[in-house]
Amino acid sequence: MAQAYRADHIGSLLRPSEVKEARASFKAGGISREQLVEAENEAILNAIGRQKQIGLDILSDGEFRRSSFQNDLSESVEGYVESEKPSVVRIWQGPGGRPREQGTNLVVGGKLKQHRRLTAEQTAFLNSHAAGPFKMTVPSPNQFPTISYQPGVTDRFYPTRSDLLWDIVDIIKAEIKALVEDGVAYIQMDAPRYSYYVDPQWRRHLQDLGEDPDRLFEEALTADNACLDGASGVGVTSALHICRGNNQSKWYAQGGYEPIAEKLLNTLTADRFLLEYDTERAGTFEPLRFIPDDKMVVLGLVSSKDPTLESQDVLLRRIDEAARYVPLERLALSPQCGFASTEAGNLLTEEEQWRKLELVADTARKVWG
């Protein structure tokens, strides 16, 4: 049976300087793999202790062993290659100057062949040291057909993006099944790609690729369910997180949930939906009226991008507003996204991050006891 977990968070935390330095030194050949793991272990134990002290309901390793929230996939398979040009270029907007173009040159250039599990090392350490329920996050398979597919490279092995998607579904589905067998209490799928279907700019982009956004949305639901079904009815809490981009405090999409809410909330088998709601880019709470009676909504009201600490009175008022559409007992609270979806992290300090998580936990106690 799914747990309520009123004080939630997305999973990633700002990497301590010791972890960043150790990872850089390892890449440069300055320290061994064992020394890197030792630095990560120490940082994870400190982060777990801080989360328990704050009173968060669910723990995380901060994703300290990852270079980004989704790179476990590419690092666990053969078949990725470096391309001469980016597969897709996003316009990232937000602090730090003018909108910035950024793409990825890491694309699929061969049949994918898995050589290790995505999260086995991460899960084993938490099983031994978390001393409380913890979450493990995996990327939605829908992340990859857009960012990892390059015509002229990928189509020699996967004629269509759908062909690539369903190979990746098999990998993520198997990982979720393994996490269930590992006894992980909370499995979260991160799926920012759903923001494409609410943003007119990104819908046009998909059309420019020769794709039908509505067909892709339907296929995305089917693909995610194929993965999530492995966590249904087995005493594990399953969740799906949606944001509009989160990279060094920047974002790439905007638009409320209304165009996709009814079908998404009623089709996906996740127990809870962690939804970005920290700015006007996410629209109103009204689309939450479609949430089924057996599912929860985690309101992402606290920004992981902006160092300014939110007003608790404002948070309480916004929770009351959301409760007009979803009964209070089926709501929870979290930041809108992780603090470090990529290793670089968002533009705030570790202490500012912890104060925000303290605010989440304290507000949750005031609302739900």
C-alpha positions in Angstrom: 0.0 0.0 0.0 1.4 3.4 -0.9 2.5 5.7 1.9 1.5 9.3 2.3 5.0 10.8 2.7 3.7 14.4 3.4 7.2 16.0 3.4 8.6 14.9 0.1 11.5 16.0 -2.1 12.5 15.1 -5.7 15.8 13.4 -4.8 18.8 15.3 -6.1 20.8 17.5 -3.7 23.6 20.0 -4.4 26.8 18.1 -4.6 29.2 19.0 -1.7 32.5 20.5 -2.9 34.3 17.3 -1.7 32.2 15.2 -4.1 32.7 17.6 -7.0 36.4 17.7 -6.4 36.7 13.9 -6.0 34.7 13.3 -9.3 36.9 15.8 -11.1 40.1 14.2 -9.7 38.9 10.7 -10.7 38.2 11.8 -14.3 41.7 13.3 -14.4 43.2 10.1 -13.1 44.3 11.7 -9.8 42.4 9.2 -7.5 41.2 5.7 -7.7 37.7 4.5 -8.1 37.7 3.3 -4.5 38.7 6.8 -3.3 35.9 8.3 -5.3 33.4 5.9 -3.8 34.7 6.7 -0.3 34.2 10.4 -0.8 30.7 9.8 -2.1 29.8 7.4 0.8 30.8 10.0 3.4 28.8 12.8 1.7 25.7 10.5 1.3 25.9 9.6 5.0 26.0 13.2 6.0 23.1 14.1 3.7 21.0 11.2 5.1 21.7 12.4 8.6 20.6 16.0 7.7 17.4 14.7 6.1 16.5 12.7 9.2 17.3 15.7 11.4 15.0 17.9 9.4 12.2 15.4 9.6 11.7 14.5 5.9 9.4 11.5 5.5 11.5 9.9 2.7 15.3 9.8 2.3 17.6 10.1 -0.7 21.3 9.7 -1.5 21.1 13.1 -3.2 22.0 11.4 -6.5 25.6 12.1 -5.5 26.9 9.1 -7.6 25.3 10.5 -10.8 26.5 13.2 -13.3 22.8 13.9 -14.0 19.4 12.5 -13.1 19.2 10.5 -16.4 22.8 9.5 -17.2 22.6 6.2 -15.4 21.0 4.9 -18.6 23.7 5.9 -21.0 26.4 4.8 -18.5 24.8 1.3 -18.2 24.5 0.4 -21.8 26.7 0.0 -24.9 25.5 1.8 -28.0 26.0 5.5 -27.2 28.5 7.5 -29.3 29.7 11.1 -29.5 28.2 12.9 -32.4 29.8 15.9 -34.2 26.6 18.0 -33.7 24.0 18.0 -30.9 20.9 15.8 -31.4 18.6 18.5 -30.0 19.2 22.1 -28.9 17.1 23.6 -26.1 16.8 27.3 -25.3 17.4 27.5 -21.5 15.9 30.5 -19.9 16.4 32.0 -16.4 19.1 33.6 -14.4 22.7 34.1 -15.5 22.2 36.3 -18.6 20.4 35.9 -21.9 18.6 32.6 -22.9 21.3 30.0 -23.6 21.4 27.3 -26.2 22.5 23.9 -24.9 22.4 20.5 -26.6 23.8 17.0 -26.2 26.3 15.3 -28.5 25.8 11.9 -26.8 23.5 10.0 -29.1 22.6 6.4 -29.8 24.9 5.0 -32.5 24.4 1.3 -32.1 22.0 -1.3 -30.7 21.7 -0.8 -27.0 23.2 -3.6 -25.0 23.0 -3.4 -21.2 26.2 -4.3 -19.3 25.1 -3.4 -15.8 22.0 -2.3 -13.8 21.3 1.4 -13.5 21.2 1.8 -9.7 22.4 -1.4 -8.0 25.4 0.3 -6.2 23.3 3.2 -5.1 20.5 1.0 -3.8 22.8 -1.4 -2.0 24.4 1.4 0.0 21.1 2.9 1.0 19.7 -0.5 2.0 22.7 -0.8 4.4 22.8 2.8 5.7 19.6 4.7 5.2 17.9 3.6 8.5 14.5 4.6 7.1 12.5 4.5 4.0 14.3 5.9 0.9 13.4 6.6 -2.7 15.3 5.7 -5.8 14.7 7.6 -9.0 14.9 6.4 -12.6 14.4 8.4 -15.8 11.3 8.0 -17.9 12.1 6.1 -21.1 10.4 9.0 -22.9 13.5 11.2 -22.1 15.6 9.5 -24.7 13.9 9.3 -28.2 14.2 13.1 -28.5 17.6 13.8 -27.0 19.4 10.6 -28.0 18.1 10.0 -31.5 19.9 11.6 -34.4 18.9 11.0 -38.0 21.8 9.6 -40.0 23.3 8.0 -36.9 20.6 6.4 -34.8 18.3 5.4 -37.7 20.8 2.8 -39.0 20.0 0.8 -35.8 16.6 2.1 -34.9 14.5 3.1 -37.9 12.2 5.3 -35.8 12.2 7.0 -32.4 9.5 4.5 -31.3 11.8 1.6 -32.0 14.4 3.2 -29.7 11.8 4.0 -27.0 10.7 0.4 -26.6 14.2 -0.9 -26.3 14.7 1.6 -23.5 11.3 0.7 -21.9 12.7 -2.9 -21.5 15.7 -1.5 -19.6 13.8 0.8 -17.3 11.1 -1.8 -16.7 13.7 -4.3 -15.6 15.4 -1.8 -13.3 12.1 -1.0 -11.5 11.4 -4.7 -11.1 14.9 -5.1 -9.6 14.3 -2.2 -7.2 11.1 -3.8 -6.0 13.0 -7.0 -5.4 15.7 -4.9 -3.5 12.9 -3.8 -1.1 13.0 -0.1 -2.1 10.1 1.7 -0.4 9.6 4.4 -3.0 10.3 4.4 -6.7 10.1 7.6 -8.7 10.1 8.1 -12.4 11.3 11.5 -13.6 9.5 12.6 -16.7 10.1 16.3 -17.6 9.3 15.5 -21.2 5.5 15.8 -20.6 6.1 19.5 -20.5 6.6 19.3 -24.3 2.9 18.6 -24.6 1.7 21.7 -22.8 4.1 24.2 -24.4 3.1 25.4 -27.9 6.8 26.0 -28.8 7.7 22.4 -28.1 4.7 21.0 -29.8 5.8 22.9 -32.9 9.3 21.5 -32.5 7.9 18.0 -32.4 5.9 18.7 -35.5 9.0 20.1 -37.2 10.6 16.7 -36.6 7.7 15.1 -38.5 6.1 13.8 -35.4 2.5 14.1 -34.1 2.6 15.5 -30.5 -0.7 13.9 -29.6 0.4 10.5 -30.9 3.7 10.8 -29.0 1.8 11.8 -25.8 -0.3 8.6 -26.1 2.8 6.5 -26.7 4.5 8.2 -23.7 1.7 7.2 -21.4 1.8 3.6 -22.7 5.6 3.4 -22.3 5.7 4.8 -18.8 2.9 2.5 -17.7 4.8 -0.5 -19.0 7.6 0.5 -16.6 5.4 1.6 -13.6 3.2 -1.5 -13.7 6.1 -3.5 -12.1 5.7 -1.4 -8.9 1.9 -1.7 -8.7 0.2 -3.7 -6.0 3.5 -4.9 -4.3 3.6 -2.6 -1.3 5.8 0.0 -3.0 5.0 3.6 -3.5 5.4 4.6 -7.1 5.6 8.2 -8.3 5.9 10.3 -11.4 7.6 13.7 -11.4 7.0 16.4 -14.0 8.9 19.7 -14.3 9.6 22.2 -17.1 13.4 21.9 -17.1 15.9 22.3 -14.3 19.5 23.0 -15.1 21.6 25.6 -13.1 18.3 27.3 -12.2 17.2 27.6 -15.8 14.1 26.2 -17.5 13.0 25.4 -21.1 9.2 24.9 -21.1 6.1 26.6 -19.8 2.4 26.0 -19.7 -0.3 24.7 -17.3 -1.3 21.0 -17.0 -4.8 21.5 -18.5 -4.2 20.1 -22.0 -2.9 16.7 -20.6 -4.2 16.5 -17.0 -7.3 14.4 -17.5 -5.7 11.7 -19.6 -2.3 11.7 -17.8 -3.7 11.6 -14.2 -6.3 8.9 -15.1 -4.1 6.7 -17.3 -0.7 6.5 -15.5 -0.6 3.9 -12.7 1.7 5.9 -10.4 0.4 6.2 -6.8 1.4 9.9 -6.7 2.3 12.8 -9.0 5.0 15.3 -8.0 4.0 18.4 -9.9 5.9 21.6 -10.4 3.9 24.6 -9.0 6.4 27.2 -7.9 5.8 29.8 -10.6 3.1 31.0 -13.0 4.7 28.9 -15.7 2.9 25.8 -14.2 -0.6 27.4 -14.4 -3.4 26.9 -11.9 -4.4 24.1 -9.6 -7.7 23.6 -11.5 -6.4 20.7 -13.6 -6.0 18.7 -10.4 -9.7 18.2 -10.4 -9.0 15.2 -12.6 -7.0 13.3 -10.0 -8.5 9.9 -9.3 -9.6 9.1 -5.7 -6.8 6.6 -5.1 -3.9 8.8 -6.0 -2.0 11.7 -4.4 -0.6 15.0 -5.6 2.6 16.3 -4.2 2.6 20.1 -4.6 6.0 21.4 -5.8 5.5 24.8 -4.2 9.1 25.5 -3.0 11.6 26.5 -5.6 14.8 24.6 -5.9 16.0 27.3 -8.4 15.6 30.5 -6.4 17.6 31.0 -3.2 14.9 33.2 -1.7 13.1 31.3 1.1 9.4 31.1 0.6 6.8 32.5 3.1 5.2 29.7 5.1 2.0 31.7 5.2 2.0 31.8 1.4 2.6 28.0 1.2 -0.3 27.3 3.6 -2.6 29.5 1.6 -1.6 27.8 -1.7 -2.1 24.3 -0.1 -5.6 25.5 0.9 -6.2 26.6 -2.7 -5.2 23.2 -4.1 -7.5 21.5 -1.5 -10.4 23.0 -3.4 -9.7 20.4 -6.1 -8.0 17.6 -4.2 -8.9 16.6 -0.6 -6.3 17.7 1.8 -5.6 14.1 2.9 -4.5 13.3 -0.7 -2.0 16.2 -0.9 1.7 16.5 0.1 4.4 19.1 -0.2 7.9 19.2 -1.9 10.2 21.4 -3.8 9.2 21.8 -7.5 12.3 19.8 -8.7 15.7 18.6 -7.5 18.4 20.9 -6.4 20.9 19.4 -8.8 19.3 17.6 -11.7 22.8 17.9 -13.1 26.1 17.8 -11.2 26.6 21.5 -11.6 23.5 22.2 -9.5 21.2 25.2 -9.1 22.2 28.7 -8.1 21.9 28.5 -4.4 24.0 27.4 -1.5 23.8 24.1 0.4 22.5 26.0 3.5 19.8 27.7 1.4 18.9 24.3 0.1 18.6 22.8 3.6 16.5 25.8 4.9 14.1 25.1 2.1 13.8 21.4 3.0 13.3 22.4 6.6 10.5 24.7 5.5 8.9 21.8 3.5 9.1 19.5 6.6 7.8 22.1 9.1 5.0 23.2 6.8 3.9 19.6 6.3 3.8 19.0 10.1 1.6 22.1 10.5 -0.8 20.9 7.8 -0.9 17.2 8.3 0.5 16.7 11.8 
